Amino acid sequence: MTATTMSGQARQGVPWWLMLVQGIAMVLIGLLLLFNPLATVLVIVVFIGASWFVSGVTDLVGLIWDRSNLVWKVISGVIGIWAGLAVLGQPFMSTILLPTIYVLILGITGVIFGGVQVYQGLKGGGWGATALGIVNIIIGFLLVMNPLAGAVALPFVFGIFAIAGGIVAIIAAFRAR
């Protein structure tokens, strides 16, 4: 079964107009990320903080009915509440810090995956895998060495991807109609 067929089957139960609304929302969020990145990221970060807080509270409250995995639920609940309060208490600092941490994680992941690709390429995977691994390592190191620059670019990258994804969703909605 091809990817197109599988995705078509997965979307059959979704009304066309719901895909259209999703596509329009993605395009609007993408435009906001491109033309007002700081305010948009601030709003997204506040929603993330609120989500972490609510998730932490529900983890702890859920222990009243279900005590399985008690230690993990307590740890998850406490960290969720703490992280949510930290983000909600300092939303402007979090608007800088969270994307920067995300870029650091991407950079470290790029270096690790790049190293694995180089290893696989040298063990018989071909020069293409080796070259791709080297590119991943270089990009990963660039992100790790200057994560703030990556964090500044992140809203624009996400904005472009959101607009492209939204346009695809809008087209798919009209095709499904």
Secondary structure by P-SEA (a helix, b strand, c coil): ccaaaaaaaaaccccaaaaaaaaaaaaaaaaaaaccaaaaaaaaaaaaaaaaaaaaaaaaaaccccccaaaaaaaaaaaaaaaaaaaaacaaaaaacaaaaaaaaaaaaaaaaaaaaaaaaaacccaaaaaaaaaaaaaaaaaaacaaaaaaaaaaaaaaaaaaaaaaaaaaaaaac
